[in-house]
């Protein structure tokens, strides 16, 4: 899961115009916030052994905000300027999610959410980044393919091989693949394979006078492992602190986008709560405990906004896969891992080391991670009638329209072969400046064009409308069954799994959405 925690800032910070030093600082911040919010969730959330971190759900809307028209033409301090706007939007979205959880609205919302809704919504999160994955990987095709093949070989072909009683290759496919590919790239860089006489990888292609260097500078930057100086100049000790980028800027239209996305993040988390509870607990949580978990995730997102991670915090969906593979569902182990993340965040060299991962390797790892995310989403269908034509049509429509409708918004008003300063893999998130919605109010246009260009939003809307209006039996739809609070309180094993620590639940017995 460390892969999904560290890969998000490696995509976002360069898109914001940040340097390698900025990336290192954000990575350290992400490690700290992930550790703190994981401890918060295991103590006061659902209490399931679920790691919290920067969710891929928030990545697409964050990229849309980064590519907003008001940020066009910025020259100085792009990173901090954009980050402060992102922080404001994330805090607004987090507060909305807190209200969704602690007011009990989530308990009502759960009636609309089931596997047929969760499945295409989560799958669309992974599918939505197809334009980034191989497009970026292709800038150094041999290193990118090697990285991707290493991860595939470890996760699939060597998955049953055990060392010391553990499936090491399956569990550590990402770090093992990254280590081997990085070593190969280092050897090739040191041997001069990616050196071109008279060319400097740190000089932008547009500033090179030589046509020869302009041709090879992108390849040098993508393939070489020594283009980032973050590891050399970074301090050994660095404490990420709140508001380190400055005072957040609150913009209502960006905040509204994050509020809507926080609903999608909640849907994603509901699926993770249910699936993980079947692995580690005697019974699924009650609707009140689910609401409590969503409320804590909202608090975690507010903390992410205050510290400046660039995205909101949510349950990492890969948790379900990890629990299934390792057969480990201990809160103590997850808490220990959270403390390790906090300690690592204080060592500046760790963030700098992660920031120095070549972009092409990041893209190759993301191809694998997003594929896993898509598969985990579709795996929710096992709770329903998989042979049902009703379910097949609902999920099929949701997935197809989640790709087709955003494509219409993203391509609307763009002329073929239009020259743009925005890289091709970020152009889908530039829709606010040219989308089809034109109401006469700029803020409304921004919100609608942005939200309706997000794949996961369309998948959720189509699935939730069709599944809750098309007739179907409870077993056919695979409705999530949540435990009844009255019965649960009489079971010692249930109380052990979900009851709040230090008996603080007794002070909130009157609040149904606090669970126990």
C-alpha positions as CSV (number, residue, x, y, z in Angstrom):
1,X,0.0,0.0,0.0
2,X,3.0,2.3,0.3
3,X,3.0,2.4,-3.5
4,X,-0.4,4.2,-3.6
5,X,0.6,6.5,-0.7
6,X,3.8,7.8,-2.4
7,X,2.7,7.8,-6.0
8,X,0.0,10.4,-5.8
9,X,2.4,13.3,-4.9
10,X,4.8,12.1,-7.6
11,X,2.1,12.9,-10.2
12,X,0.6,16.0,-8.6
13,X,3.6,18.1,-7.6
14,X,5.2,18.2,-11.1
15,X,1.8,19.1,-12.6
16,X,1.7,22.1,-10.2
17,X,5.1,23.3,-11.4
18,X,6.9,22.1,-8.2
19,X,10.5,21.2,-8.0
20,X,12.0,17.9,-6.8
21,X,12.5,19.6,-3.4
22,X,8.8,20.4,-3.3
23,X,8.0,16.8,-4.2
24,X,10.2,15.6,-1.4
25,X,8.4,17.9,1.1
26,X,4.9,16.8,0.0
27,X,5.9,13.1,0.2
28,X,7.1,13.6,3.8
29,X,3.9,15.4,4.5
30,X,1.8,12.6,3.0
31,X,3.7,10.0,5.2
32,X,3.0,12.0,8.3
33,X,-0.7,12.6,7.6
34,X,-1.2,9.0,6.5
35,X,0.2,7.8,9.8
36,X,-1.8,10.2,11.9
37,X,-5.1,9.6,10.1
38,X,-4.6,5.8,10.2
39,X,-4.2,5.9,14.0
40,X,-7.2,8.2,14.2
41,X,-9.4,5.8,12.1
42,X,-8.3,2.6,14.0
43,X,-9.0,4.3,17.3
44,X,-12.1,6.4,16.6
45,X,-13.4,5.4,13.2
46,X,-14.8,2.0,12.2
47,X,-11.8,0.5,14.1
48,X,-11.2,-1.9,11.2
49,X,-7.5,-2.4,10.3
50,X,-7.7,0.0,7.3
51,X,-4.9,2.3,6.3
52,X,-5.8,5.9,5.5
53,X,-4.0,7.9,2.8
54,X,-4.1,10.1,-0.3
55,X,-6.9,8.5,-2.3
56,X,-6.9,8.2,-6.1
57,X,-10.5,9.3,-5.9
58,X,-9.3,12.9,-5.2
59,X,-6.5,12.8,-7.8
60,X,-8.7,13.6,-10.9
61,X,-10.5,16.6,-9.3
62,X,-7.2,17.9,-7.9
63,X,-5.7,17.8,-11.4
64,X,-8.8,19.6,-12.7
65,X,-8.3,22.4,-10.2
66,X,-4.5,22.5,-11.0
67,X,-5.4,23.1,-14.7
68,X,-8.1,25.7,-13.9
69,X,-8.1,28.8,-16.3
70,X,-7.2,31.2,-13.4
71,X,-3.8,29.5,-13.1
72,X,-2.9,29.9,-16.7
73,X,0.2,32.1,-17.2
74,X,1.6,31.8,-13.7
75,X,5.3,32.2,-13.7
76,X,6.6,32.4,-10.1
77,X,5.6,30.3,-7.1
78,X,3.1,28.2,-9.1
79,X,3.4,25.4,-6.7
80,X,2.6,27.3,-3.5
81,X,-0.1,29.4,-5.2
82,X,-2.0,26.4,-6.5
83,X,-1.4,24.4,-3.4
84,X,-3.1,27.0,-1.2
85,X,-6.2,26.8,-3.4
86,X,-6.2,23.1,-3.2
87,X,-5.9,23.2,0.5
88,X,-8.9,25.4,0.8
89,X,-11.0,23.1,-1.5
90,X,-9.9,20.0,0.4
91,X,-10.8,21.5,3.8
92,X,-14.3,22.5,2.5
93,X,-14.8,18.9,1.1
94,X,-13.6,17.5,4.4
95,X,-16.0,19.6,6.5
96,X,-18.8,18.4,4.2
97,X,-17.9,14.8,4.8
98,X,-17.8,15.3,8.5
99,X,-21.4,16.6,8.4
100,X,-22.3,13.7,6.1
101,X,-21.0,11.2,8.7
102,X,-21.9,12.8,12.1
103,X,-25.3,14.2,11.2
104,X,-26.6,10.7,10.3
105,X,-27.1,11.6,6.6
106,X,-24.7,8.7,5.7
107,X,-27.0,6.2,7.4
108,X,-29.8,7.4,5.0
109,X,-27.4,7.5,2.1
110,X,-26.4,3.8,2.7
111,X,-29.9,2.8,1.4
112,X,-28.8,3.8,-2.1
113,X,-25.4,2.2,-2.0
114,X,-24.8,-1.5,-2.8
115,X,-22.3,-3.6,-4.8
116,X,-23.9,-2.7,-8.2
117,X,-23.2,1.0,-7.4
118,X,-19.8,0.6,-5.7
119,X,-18.4,-1.7,-8.4
120,X,-18.5,0.6,-11.5
121,X,-17.8,3.7,-9.4
122,X,-14.5,2.3,-8.0
123,X,-13.6,0.7,-11.3
124,X,-14.0,4.1,-13.1
125,X,-11.5,5.7,-10.7
126,X,-8.8,3.3,-12.1
127,X,-9.9,3.6,-15.7
128,X,-10.0,7.4,-15.7
129,X,-6.2,7.7,-15.8
130,X,-5.6,5.7,-18.9
131,X,-4.4,8.7,-20.8
132,X,-1.6,9.3,-18.3
133,X,-0.3,5.7,-17.8
134,X,1.3,4.4,-21.0
135,X,1.6,7.9,-22.5
136,X,4.1,8.8,-19.8
137,X,5.6,5.3,-19.7
138,X,6.4,5.6,-23.4
139,X,8.9,8.5,-22.8
140,X,11.4,5.8,-21.9
141,X,9.8,2.7,-23.3
142,X,12.5,0.1,-22.3
143,X,12.6,1.2,-18.6
144,X,8.8,1.6,-18.4
145,X,8.1,-1.8,-19.9
146,X,10.8,-3.5,-17.7
147,X,9.2,-1.9,-14.6
148,X,5.7,-3.0,-15.7
149,X,6.8,-6.6,-16.6
150,X,8.7,-7.0,-13.3
151,X,5.6,-6.1,-11.2
152,X,3.4,-8.4,-13.4
153,X,5.8,-11.3,-13.1
154,X,6.1,-11.0,-9.3
155,X,2.3,-10.4,-8.7
156,X,1.1,-13.1,-11.1
157,X,3.7,-15.7,-12.2
158,X,5.6,-15.9,-8.9
159,X,2.6,-15.2,-6.6
160,X,2.5,-18.8,-5.2
161,X,6.2,-19.0,-4.4
162,X,6.9,-18.8,-0.7
163,X,10.0,-17.6,1.1
164,X,10.2,-18.1,4.9
165,X,6.6,-19.2,4.8
166,X,5.3,-16.0,3.1
167,X,4.3,-15.1,-0.4
168,X,7.0,-12.5,-0.7
169,X,6.7,-11.8,-4.4
170,X,3.0,-11.3,-4.3
171,X,3.0,-9.1,-1.2
172,X,6.1,-7.0,-2.2
173,X,5.6,-7.0,-6.0
174,X,5.8,-3.2,-6.2
175,X,8.9,-2.4,-4.1
176,X,10.8,-5.4,-5.6
177,X,9.9,-4.4,-9.2
178,X,10.9,-0.8,-8.5
179,X,14.2,-1.8,-6.9
180,X,15.3,-4.1,-9.8
181,X,14.3,-1.6,-12.5
182,X,15.9,1.3,-10.6
183,X,19.2,-0.7,-10.3
184,X,19.1,-1.4,-14.1
185,X,18.5,2.2,-14.9
186,X,21.3,3.3,-12.6
187,X,23.7,0.9,-14.3
188,X,22.7,2.2,-17.7
189,X,23.0,5.8,-16.6
190,X,26.5,5.2,-15.1
191,X,27.7,3.5,-18.3
192,X,26.7,6.5,-20.4
193,X,23.9,4.9,-22.4
194,X,21.6,7.9,-21.8
195,X,24.3,10.5,-22.2
196,X,24.3,12.7,-25.3
197,X,27.3,14.9,-26.0
198,X,26.7,18.6,-25.2
199,X,23.2,18.0,-23.8
200,X,21.9,18.7,-20.3
201,X,18.8,16.9,-19.0
202,X,18.0,19.8,-16.7
203,X,17.6,22.3,-19.5
204,X,14.1,22.3,-20.9
205,X,13.8,21.2,-24.6
206,X,12.4,24.6,-25.5
207,X,15.6,26.4,-24.3
208,X,17.9,24.2,-26.3
209,X,19.4,25.7,-29.4
210,X,20.7,22.4,-30.7
211,X,18.0,20.3,-32.6
212,X,20.0,17.2,-31.5
213,X,19.5,18.1,-27.8
214,X,15.9,19.1,-28.3
215,X,15.3,15.6,-29.7
216,X,16.9,13.7,-26.8
217,X,16.4,15.9,-23.7
218,X,13.0,14.3,-22.9
219,X,14.5,10.8,-23.2
220,X,17.4,11.8,-21.0
221,X,15.1,13.2,-18.3
222,X,12.9,10.1,-18.4
223,X,15.6,7.4,-18.5
224,X,18.4,8.8,-16.3
225,X,18.3,8.4,-12.5
226,X,20.6,11.3,-11.7
227,X,18.5,14.3,-12.9
228,X,17.0,15.0,-9.5
229,X,19.3,16.6,-6.9
230,X,16.7,16.4,-4.1
231,X,18.5,13.6,-2.3
232,X,21.8,15.5,-2.2
233,X,20.4,18.8,-1.0
234,X,17.6,17.7,1.3
235,X,18.1,17.9,5.1
236,X,18.2,14.8,7.3
237,X,15.5,16.0,9.6
238,X,12.4,17.8,8.5
239,X,9.1,18.3,10.4
240,X,6.1,18.8,8.2
241,X,3.9,21.3,9.9
242,X,0.3,22.6,9.2
243,X,0.0,25.6,6.8
244,X,3.6,25.1,5.7
245,X,2.7,26.4,2.2
246,X,0.8,29.4,3.5
247,X,-2.8,30.3,4.4
248,X,-5.3,28.3,2.4
249,X,-7.4,30.1,-0.2
250,X,-11.1,29.2,-0.1
251,X,-12.8,29.3,-3.4
252,X,-16.5,28.2,-3.4
253,X,-16.5,26.6,-6.9
254,X,-13.4,24.5,-6.2
255,X,-14.8,23.6,-2.7
256,X,-18.1,22.5,-4.2
257,X,-16.2,20.2,-6.6
258,X,-14.4,18.6,-3.6
259,X,-17.7,18.3,-1.7
260,X,-19.2,16.3,-4.5
261,X,-16.0,14.1,-4.8
262,X,-16.1,13.5,-1.1
263,X,-19.4,11.7,-1.7
264,X,-17.6,9.4,-4.2
265,X,-14.8,8.8,-1.7
266,X,-17.5,7.8,0.9
267,X,-19.0,5.3,-1.5
268,X,-15.5,3.9,-2.1
269,X,-14.9,3.5,1.6
270,X,-18.3,1.9,2.2
271,X,-17.3,-0.9,-0.2
272,X,-14.0,-1.3,1.7
273,X,-15.7,-1.4,5.1
274,X,-18.0,-4.2,4.1
275,X,-15.4,-6.3,2.3
276,X,-12.7,-6.0,5.0
277,X,-15.2,-6.7,7.8
278,X,-15.9,-10.1,6.2
279,X,-12.2,-10.9,6.5
280,X,-11.5,-9.7,10.0
281,X,-14.7,-9.4,12.1
282,X,-17.5,-11.6,13.2
283,X,-20.1,-9.4,11.6
284,X,-20.3,-6.3,9.3
285,X,-20.5,-2.9,11.1
286,X,-23.8,-1.2,11.9
287,X,-24.9,1.7,9.8
288,X,-24.0,4.0,12.7
289,X,-20.4,2.7,12.8
290,X,-20.2,3.2,9.0
291,X,-21.3,6.8,9.6
292,X,-18.7,7.2,12.3
293,X,-16.0,6.0,9.9
294,X,-17.1,8.5,7.3
295,X,-17.1,11.3,9.8
296,X,-13.5,10.4,10.9
297,X,-12.5,10.3,7.2
298,X,-13.8,13.8,6.9
299,X,-11.7,14.9,9.8
300,X,-8.7,13.2,8.2
301,X,-9.4,15.1,4.9
302,X,-9.5,18.4,6.9
303,X,-6.1,17.5,8.4
304,X,-4.8,16.7,4.9
305,X,-5.9,20.1,3.8
306,X,-4.3,21.9,6.7
307,X,-1.0,20.1,6.2
308,X,-1.1,20.4,2.5
309,X,-0.9,16.9,0.9
310,X,-2.7,18.1,-2.2
311,X,-5.5,15.5,-2.0
312,X,-8.1,14.4,0.5
313,X,-7.6,11.4,2.8
314,X,-9.7,8.2,2.5
315,X,-9.5,4.5,3.1
316,X,-7.0,3.0,0.6
317,X,-9.0,0.5,-1.4
318,X,-6.0,-1.8,-1.8
319,X,-6.5,-2.6,1.9
320,X,-9.0,-5.3,1.0
321,X,-6.5,-7.0,-1.3
322,X,-3.7,-6.8,1.3
323,X,-5.9,-8.3,4.0
324,X,-7.0,-11.1,1.7
325,X,-3.4,-12.0,0.7
326,X,-1.7,-11.7,4.1
327,X,-4.6,-13.0,6.2
328,X,-3.7,-10.3,8.7
329,X,-6.4,-8.2,10.3
330,X,-4.8,-6.9,13.4
331,X,-5.3,-3.3,14.5
332,X,-2.0,-3.5,16.4
333,X,-0.1,-4.3,13.2
334,X,-1.7,-1.4,11.3
335,X,-1.0,0.9,14.2
336,X,2.6,-0.1,14.2
337,X,2.8,0.6,10.5
338,X,1.2,4.0,11.0
339,X,3.9,4.8,13.6
340,X,6.6,3.8,11.1
341,X,5.1,6.2,8.5
342,X,5.2,9.0,11.0
343,X,8.8,8.3,11.9
344,X,9.8,8.1,8.2
345,X,8.1,11.4,7.6
346,X,10.6,13.1,9.9
347,X,13.6,11.9,7.9
348,X,14.0,14.4,5.1
349,X,16.2,12.0,3.1
350,X,13.3,9.5,2.8
351,X,11.0,11.9,1.1
352,X,13.9,13.1,-1.2
353,X,14.7,9.4,-2.0
354,X,11.1,8.8,-3.0
355,X,11.0,12.0,-5.0
356,X,14.0,10.9,-7.1
357,X,12.1,8.0,-8.6
358,X,12.1,8.6,-12.4
359,X,8.8,9.6,-13.8
360,X,8.6,6.7,-16.2
361,X,8.9,4.2,-13.4
362,X,6.1,6.1,-11.5
363,X,3.9,5.8,-14.6
364,X,4.6,2.1,-15.0
365,X,3.8,1.4,-11.3
366,X,0.6,3.5,-11.7
367,X,-0.5,1.3,-14.7
368,X,-0.4,-1.6,-12.3
369,X,-1.9,0.2,-9.3
370,X,-4.8,1.6,-11.3
371,X,-5.5,-1.8,-12.9
372,X,-5.6,-3.3,-9.4
373,X,-8.0,-0.5,-8.3
374,X,-10.3,-1.3,-11.3
375,X,-10.2,-5.0,-10.5
376,X,-11.0,-4.4,-6.8
377,X,-14.0,-2.3,-7.9
378,X,-15.4,-5.0,-10.1
379,X,-14.8,-7.7,-7.5
380,X,-17.7,-6.1,-5.5
381,X,-20.0,-7.8,-8.0
382,X,-19.5,-11.1,-6.3
383,X,-22.0,-10.0,-3.6
384,X,-24.8,-9.8,-6.2
385,X,-26.2,-12.2,-8.8
386,X,-23.3,-12.2,-11.3
387,X,-25.4,-13.9,-14.0
388,X,-28.2,-11.3,-13.8
389,X,-28.8,-9.5,-17.1
390,X,-30.2,-6.6,-15.0
391,X,-26.9,-6.2,-13.2
392,X,-24.8,-6.7,-16.3
393,X,-26.6,-3.9,-18.2
394,X,-26.5,-1.5,-15.2
395,X,-22.8,-2.0,-14.7
396,X,-22.0,-2.1,-18.4
397,X,-23.9,1.2,-19.0
398,X,-22.2,2.8,-16.0
399,X,-18.7,1.9,-17.1
400,X,-19.2,2.8,-20.8
401,X,-20.9,6.1,-20.1
402,X,-18.2,6.9,-17.5
403,X,-15.7,6.9,-20.3
404,X,-17.9,8.3,-23.1
405,X,-19.6,11.2,-21.4
406,X,-16.5,12.7,-19.8
407,X,-14.8,12.3,-23.2
408,X,-17.5,14.5,-24.8
409,X,-16.9,17.2,-22.1
410,X,-13.1,17.0,-22.4
411,X,-13.1,17.2,-26.2
412,X,-15.8,19.8,-26.6
413,X,-14.6,23.0,-28.2
414,X,-11.1,21.7,-28.9
415,X,-9.9,22.0,-32.5
416,X,-7.9,19.0,-33.9
417,X,-4.1,19.3,-33.4
418,X,-4.5,22.4,-31.2
419,X,-1.2,23.5,-29.7
420,X,-1.4,23.6,-26.0
421,X,1.2,24.2,-23.2
422,X,-0.6,21.5,-21.2
423,X,0.8,18.0,-21.7
424,X,-1.5,15.6,-23.5
425,X,-2.0,13.4,-20.5
426,X,-3.2,16.4,-18.4
427,X,-5.5,17.9,-21.1
428,X,-8.6,15.9,-20.0
429,X,-8.5,17.9,-16.8
430,X,-8.5,21.2,-18.6
431,X,-12.2,21.0,-19.4
432,X,-13.3,24.0,-17.2
433,X,-12.0,26.4,-19.8
434,X,-13.9,25.0,-22.8
435,X,-16.7,22.7,-21.6
436,X,-20.2,22.6,-23.2
437,X,-22.1,24.0,-20.1
438,X,-22.7,27.7,-20.5
439,X,-25.2,29.1,-18.0
440,X,-24.0,32.6,-18.0
441,X,-22.5,32.2,-14.5
442,X,-18.8,31.4,-14.6
443,X,-18.7,29.6,-11.2
444,X,-21.6,27.3,-12.2
445,X,-20.0,26.6,-15.5
446,X,-16.8,25.7,-13.8
447,X,-18.4,23.3,-11.3
448,X,-20.7,21.5,-13.9
449,X,-18.0,21.2,-16.6
450,X,-15.5,19.9,-14.1
451,X,-17.7,17.5,-12.2
452,X,-19.4,16.0,-15.4
453,X,-15.9,15.4,-16.9
454,X,-14.9,13.1,-14.0
455,X,-15.4,9.4,-14.9
456,X,-16.2,8.3,-11.4
457,X,-19.0,10.8,-11.0
458,X,-20.7,9.7,-14.2
459,X,-20.3,6.0,-13.2
460,X,-21.8,6.7,-9.8
461,X,-24.8,8.8,-11.1
462,X,-25.7,6.2,-13.8
463,X,-25.3,3.3,-11.4
464,X,-27.2,4.8,-8.4
465,X,-30.1,6.0,-10.6
466,X,-30.5,2.7,-12.6
467,X,-30.0,0.4,-9.6
468,X,-32.5,2.2,-7.4
469,X,-35.2,2.5,-10.1
470,X,-34.9,-0.7,-12.1
471,X,-36.8,-3.5,-10.3
472,X,-34.7,-6.2,-8.8
473,X,-34.7,-8.5,-5.7
474,X,-32.5,-7.9,-2.7
475,X,-30.4,-11.1,-3.4
476,X,-30.1,-10.1,-7.1
477,X,-28.8,-6.7,-6.2
478,X,-26.5,-8.0,-3.5
479,X,-27.6,-5.4,-1.0
480,X,-25.0,-4.8,1.7
481,X,-26.3,-6.2,5.0
482,X,-25.3,-4.1,8.0
483,X,-25.6,-5.3,11.5
484,X,-28.5,-4.2,13.7
485,X,-27.3,-2.0,16.6
486,X,-29.6,-3.5,19.2
487,X,-28.5,-7.1,18.4
488,X,-24.8,-6.1,18.1
489,X,-24.6,-4.6,21.5
490,X,-25.5,-7.9,23.0
491,X,-22.5,-9.7,21.4
492,X,-19.2,-9.5,23.2
493,X,-17.2,-10.4,20.1
494,X,-18.9,-7.5,18.2
495,X,-18.2,-5.0,21.0
496,X,-14.6,-6.1,21.0
497,X,-14.3,-5.4,17.3
498,X,-16.1,-2.1,17.0
499,X,-16.6,-0.5,20.4
500,X,-14.8,2.9,20.9
501,X,-11.8,2.7,23.3
502,X,-11.6,4.2,26.8
503,X,-15.4,3.8,27.1
504,X,-15.9,7.1,25.4
505,X,-18.8,5.7,23.4
506,X,-20.9,5.9,26.5
507,X,-20.8,9.6,26.4
508,X,-22.3,9.6,22.9
509,X,-24.9,6.8,23.4
510,X,-27.6,9.3,22.3
511,X,-26.0,9.9,18.9
512,X,-27.0,7.0,16.6
513,X,-24.4,7.8,14.0
514,X,-21.6,7.3,16.6
515,X,-22.3,3.6,16.5
516,X,-21.3,2.2,19.9
